[in-house]
Amino acid sequence: MADSAVQSVEAETAEFRQLSATFFGGSSASASSQTRRRLVGCFGLTVFEIAVLWLRLRALGAALTKRVHLLWALYWLRTYNTEEQCSAFFRVSEKTFREQVQLIVEWIANLNLVRLRCICCCSSHPSPQVRWERRFENWPHLAPSFSVDGLDIPVQNVSDARRVTLPTGRGGPNGEGAFISHKTRHAALRYFVCLHVRDPIIVAAGGGYPAGHFVDITIARRDIVPAMLPQERGIADGGYYDFSHFMPPLRANALVRNQVHPVILAAYHQALQAVRARQEHINAEITEWGIMSQRFRGNLHFHPTCFQAVVQLTQLRLELSPSILSAPQYAPVLIGGSLHVFQFNKDGSVAGSCQL
C-alpha cells in the first residue's frame, strides 16, 4: 500500500473513531476491547474496516457527502431495527434515514469484490461484478475448484410474494407456497455462496429465488454450471446431487458408496468435511448481519441488493483480516481420475498429499 493510501486510511480511521465516540461516549482516541466490541456489534465492522470501506466507495464514484450516512447504513444492516428505532438512535427523521440508507446500501452492493448474480423474479438485473476467475488464484486444480452452499434468508412480506410471477409447478394460490422453506418453515429467499477451496475469498454469490420452488441443484444449474469449465467440479453438500459438476458426500448414494473401499470413503468424507466447515463459517458470518437473520420486512425486490451488500462487506472483512477464515486442514482433489487428499498448514501452504 502506497504511503499516500496509508495516510488516507489513517486519517479516515481517526475521523470515524471520533464520529463513533459521539454515539458510544468516551474518548475519541479510545481503542479498548469494549469499544471495538460495541462498534462491531452495532456496525459489523471495525473502525479501520469502515475507513477502508468509505475510501473504496469514494473511489467507486459514490456520491457520499457525510460519513455518518455510512454508519446509518451499516447500523441498519447489522441490527435491522425498525426505521423508527434507527432514526431515534441517530436523531434524524425517518424519511431522511430511509433515503440515505437505501442509497448507501446500493453503493455497497456495487463494490467490485465478489461476482454476484441475482436474476430471480424478485430482483431487478444482474450485478456487473465478476470475480469468478479468482477461484484459481493459488489453486490450479479443476476438481474441486470451489465450494458452494445455499442459505435461506427469511422474508415476511407476503403481499409482495403474491405479486411475483412464478414458473408453473408446486406452490399455493398466487405462488405463496413457493416461498416456504423446508429449512426455516417460513417464507424465505434462497441464495448461494461459492468459496475458494483454500484462500479466504468469496468467488461468487447470488440467488434470491423462492425457497420452496427452487432447490439448490436447480439454482446451481441455472447460475453456476454454465460458468464452469469442462471437467470442473465444486465441493457441495448432499443437495447438489449432480456428480458430473459437484463433489457431494457419497453416504446417500448406495450405488457409488458400495463401489468404494471404506478406508478411501472415510478419507474422502473427512477431507470433504474440512472444506465444508469453512463454507458453514462463511454462512454464519453472513447471517450475523441482522438483515440476513431476521424476517425481511421491506419490498422483496430490494432484498437481493441487501444480500449483495452483506456479501461485499463479508469479503471486505476477509481481505482485511484473512485470519477470520483459515485454510482447511484437508481437501480432496481429483487428479487424472485418482483421488488425492491434500494436507495444509495453517498458513495455507501444502504440508503433503497422498493418493488413495
C-alpha positions in Angstrom: 0.0 0.0 0.0 1.4 3.4 -1.0 2.3 6.0 1.6 -0.5 8.3 0.5 -3.0 5.5 0.7 -1.8 4.6 4.2 -2.1 8.2 5.3 -5.6 8.4 3.9 -6.7 5.3 5.7 -5.2 6.5 9.0 -6.9 9.9 8.6 -10.3 8.3 7.9 -9.9 5.9 10.8 -9.3 8.8 13.1 -12.4 10.6 11.7 -14.6 7.6 12.1 -13.3 6.9 15.6 -14.1 10.4 16.6 -17.6 10.1 15.0 -18.3 6.8 16.7 -17.4 8.4 20.1 -20.5 10.7 19.7 -22.7 7.6 19.8 -20.9 5.5 22.5 -19.4 8.2 24.6 -15.8 8.2 26.0 -12.7 9.5 24.3 -12.4 9.5 20.5 -8.9 8.1 21.0 -10.2 5.1 22.9 -9.3 1.7 21.4 -10.3 -0.6 24.2 -11.7 -4.1 23.5 -15.0 -3.0 24.9 -15.2 -0.1 22.3 -14.3 -2.5 19.5 -17.0 -4.9 20.5 -19.5 -2.2 20.6 -18.5 -1.0 17.2 -18.7 -4.5 15.6 -21.9 -5.2 17.4 -23.6 -2.1 16.0 -21.9 -1.6 12.7 -20.5 -5.1 11.8 -17.0 -3.7 11.1 -14.1 -2.2 13.0 -13.2 1.5 12.6 -10.3 0.6 10.3 -12.6 -1.5 8.1 -15.2 1.2 8.0 -12.5 3.7 6.9 -11.3 1.4 4.1 -15.0 0.9 3.0 -15.5 4.7 2.9 -12.4 5.2 0.7 -13.4 2.4 -1.6 -16.9 3.8 -2.0 -15.5 7.2 -2.8 -13.1 5.6 -5.4 -16.1 3.9 -6.9 -17.7 7.3 -7.5 -20.3 7.1 -4.8 -21.9 10.5 -4.2 -21.3 10.4 -0.4 -21.4 13.6 1.5 -21.4 12.7 5.2 -19.5 9.9 6.9 -22.4 9.4 9.3 -24.6 8.2 6.5 -22.3 5.2 6.0 -22.7 4.4 9.8 -26.5 4.7 9.4 -26.5 2.0 6.6 -24.1 -0.3 8.5 -26.2 0.0 11.7 -29.3 -0.8 9.8 -27.8 -3.8 8.0 -26.2 -5.1 11.2 -29.1 -4.7 13.7 -32.1 -4.4 11.3 -34.0 -2.4 13.8 -37.2 -0.6 12.6 -36.8 2.7 10.9 -38.4 4.3 14.0 -35.8 2.9 16.3 -32.9 3.7 13.9 -34.0 7.3 13.3 -34.5 7.8 17.0 -31.0 6.5 17.7 -29.4 8.8 15.2 -31.8 11.7 15.9 -33.0 12.2 12.4 -36.3 12.0 10.6 -37.5 8.6 9.3 -37.7 9.8 5.7 -34.1 11.1 5.8 -32.8 7.9 7.3 -34.6 5.7 4.8 -33.5 7.6 1.8 -29.8 7.8 2.8 -29.6 4.2 3.9 -31.1 2.9 0.7 -28.7 4.9 -1.4 -25.6 3.7 0.6 -26.7 0.1 0.6 -27.0 0.2 -3.2 -23.5 1.6 -3.4 -22.1 -1.0 -1.1 -23.8 -3.7 -3.2 -21.9 -2.4 -6.3 -18.4 -2.8 -4.8 -16.4 -4.9 -7.2 -15.2 -7.5 -4.7 -17.4 -10.6 -5.5 -19.2 -11.9 -8.6 -22.9 -11.5 -7.8 -25.8 -12.8 -9.8 -29.3 -12.2 -8.6 -31.6 -12.7 -11.6 -34.7 -14.3 -10.0 -38.2 -13.0 -10.1 -37.5 -10.8 -7.0 -34.5 -8.9 -8.3 -34.1 -6.2 -10.9 -31.0 -7.0 -13.0 -27.7 -8.9 -12.8 -25.0 -7.2 -10.9 -21.9 -6.4 -13.1 -19.3 -7.7 -10.7 -17.1 -10.5 -12.0 -14.7 -12.3 -9.6 -15.4 -15.8 -10.6 -11.9 -16.3 -12.0 -10.4 -15.8 -8.5 -11.2 -19.5 -7.7 -7.9 -20.4 -9.5 -5.7 -18.0 -7.5 -3.0 -20.1 -5.9 -5.2 -23.2 -6.8 -4.6 -24.9 -10.2 -7.0 -27.8 -9.8 -10.3 -28.2 -11.5 -11.9 -30.8 -9.3 -12.6 -29.2 -7.0 -12.1 -25.5 -7.9 -14.5 -24.1 -5.3 -17.1 -25.0 -2.7 -20.7 -24.0 -2.7 -23.6 -23.9 -0.3 -27.1 -22.5 -0.3 -28.7 -20.5 2.5 -32.3 -19.5 3.1 -33.0 -15.9 4.2 -36.4 -15.4 5.9 -38.8 -12.8 4.5 -42.1 -11.6 5.8 -43.9 -9.5 3.2 -46.4 -12.0 1.8 -48.1 -9.3 -0.2 -45.1 -9.0 -2.4 -45.0 -12.7 -2.8 -48.5 -12.7 -4.2 -47.4 -10.2 -6.9 -44.4 -12.3 -8.0 -44.8 -14.3 -11.2 -43.5 -17.8 -10.7 -43.0 -20.7 -13.1 -45.7 -23.3 -13.1 -45.3 -26.0 -10.6 -45.8 -26.5 -6.9 -47.0 -23.7 -4.7 -50.2 -22.5 -3.2 -52.6 -19.8 -4.6 -50.8 -16.9 -6.2 -47.4 -18.6 -5.7 -47.4 -18.1 -1.9 -46.4 -21.7 -1.1 -43.4 -21.5 -3.4 -41.7 -19.2 -0.8 -42.0 -21.7 2.1 -38.6 -23.0 3.0 -38.2 -26.6 4.4 -35.2 -25.3 6.5 -36.9 -22.3 8.2 -40.6 -23.5 7.9 -41.3 -19.9 6.8 -41.3 -17.8 3.6 -37.7 -17.3 2.5 -35.5 -16.5 -0.4 -32.7 -18.9 -1.3 -29.2 -17.7 -2.2 -25.9 -19.4 -2.8 -22.3 -18.6 -1.9 -19.2 -20.0 -3.6 -15.9 -20.0 -1.8 -12.2 -20.6 -2.7 -11.1 -24.0 -1.7 -8.1 -22.8 0.3 -7.9 -19.0 0.5 -10.4 -16.6 2.2 -12.1 -15.5 -1.0 -15.8 -15.5 -1.9 -15.6 -16.2 -5.6 -19.3 -16.0 -6.4 -22.7 -15.4 -4.8 -26.2 -14.9 -5.9 -29.7 -16.2 -6.0 -32.8 -14.7 -4.4 -35.1 -17.5 -5.6 -38.3 -18.5 -3.8 -37.0 -21.2 -1.4 -39.9 -23.6 -1.7 -39.8 -23.7 -5.5 -36.1 -23.8 -6.3 -33.9 -26.4 -4.7 -30.1 -25.9 -4.5 -29.2 -28.0 -7.5 -31.7 -26.2 -9.7 -30.2 -22.8 -8.8 -26.7 -24.2 -9.4 -27.6 -25.4 -12.9 -29.0 -22.0 -13.7 -26.3 -19.8 -12.3 -23.2 -21.8 -11.6 -22.8 -24.7 -14.0 -23.0 -22.5 -17.2 -19.9 -20.6 -16.0 -17.9 -23.7 -15.1 -15.1 -25.2 -17.3 -15.2 -28.7 -18.7 -14.2 -31.3 -16.1 -14.6 -28.7 -13.3 -16.3 -29.6 -10.1 -17.3 -27.9 -6.9 -17.4 -29.3 -3.3 -21.0 -29.3 -2.1 -23.4 -31.0 0.3 -26.0 -33.7 -0.5 -28.3 -31.2 -2.0 -26.1 -30.9 -5.1 -26.5 -34.5 -6.4 -25.0 -33.8 -9.9 -21.8 -35.9 -9.8 -20.7 -34.5 -13.2 -20.3 -31.0 -11.8 -20.1 -31.4 -8.0 -18.4 -33.5 -5.3 -21.1 -34.2 -2.7 -20.9 -36.8 0.2 -21.3 -40.3 -1.0 -23.2 -41.7 2.0 -26.6 -41.2 0.4 -25.6 -42.8 -2.9 -25.6 -46.6 -2.2 -24.6 -47.4 -5.8 -21.4 -45.3 -5.6 -20.7 -46.0 -2.0 -20.6 -49.8 -2.4 -18.0 -49.4 -5.2 -15.5 -47.5 -3.0 -13.3 -49.0 -0.3 -14.4 -48.0 3.2 -11.0 -46.5 4.0 -11.0 -44.3 0.9 -14.6 -43.4 1.6 -13.7 -42.3 5.1 -10.7 -40.2 3.9 -12.8 -38.6 1.2 -15.5 -37.6 3.7 -13.0 -36.3 6.2 -11.4 -34.1 3.6 -14.8 -33.0 2.2 -16.0 -32.0 5.7 -12.8 -29.9 6.3 -13.6 -27.8 3.2 -17.4 -27.7 4.0 -16.7 -26.4 7.5 -15.2 -23.2 6.0 -18.4 -22.8 3.9 -20.6 -23.1 7.0 -18.3 -20.5 8.7 -19.0 -18.0 5.9 -22.7 -18.7 6.0 -22.5 -17.9 9.8 -20.6 -14.7 9.0 -23.3 -13.6 6.6 -26.2 -14.4 8.9 -24.5 -12.5 11.7 -26.0 -9.4 10.0 -29.4 -8.8 11.3 -31.0 -8.2 7.9 -29.9 -11.7 6.9 -31.2 -13.5 10.1 -34.4 -11.6 10.8 -37.5 -11.7 8.6 -37.2 -9.1 5.9 -40.0 -6.6 6.3 -39.4 -4.5 3.1 -40.1 -4.8 -0.6 -38.8 -8.2 -1.8 -37.2 -6.5 -4.9 -34.8 -4.7 -2.6 -33.8 -7.9 -0.7 -31.2 -9.2 -3.3 -29.5 -5.8 -3.1 -29.2 -6.1 0.7 -27.8 -9.6 0.2 -25.2 -8.3 -2.3 -24.2 -5.6 0.2 -23.7 -8.0 3.0 -21.6 -10.4 0.8 -19.4 -7.5 -0.2 -18.9 -6.4 3.4 -18.1 -10.0 4.3 -15.5 -10.2 1.6 -14.0 -6.9 2.7 -13.5 -8.3 6.2 -11.9 -11.4 4.7 -9.4 -9.3 2.7 -8.5 -7.1 5.7 -8.5 -9.9 8.3 -7.6 -13.2 6.5 -7.3 -15.0 9.8 -11.1 -15.0 10.1 -11.2 -17.9 7.6 -8.1 -20.2 7.9 -7.2 -22.8 5.3 -8.8 -26.2 5.6 -6.7 -29.0 7.2 -7.5 -31.3 4.3 -9.0 -31.1 0.8 -10.0 -33.9 -1.7 -8.6 -33.4 -5.2 -9.2 -35.5 -8.3 -6.1 -35.7 -10.4 -6.1 -37.9 -13.6 -9.1 -39.8 -12.3 -7.4 -40.7 -9.0 -8.4 -39.2 -5.6 -5.7 -37.4 -3.7 -6.0 -35.8 -0.2 -4.0 -32.6 0.3 -3.0 -31.5 3.8 -2.4 -27.8 4.5 -0.5 -25.9 7.1 -2.2 -23.0 9.0 -0.7 -20.5 6.6 -2.3 -22.3 3.6 0.9 -24.0 2.3 0.7 -27.6 1.3 2.1 -29.9 4.0 1.7 -33.0 2.0 -0.6 -35.2 -0.1 -1.4 -38.8 -0.6 -3.1 -40.8 -3.4 -5.9 -43.1 -2.4 
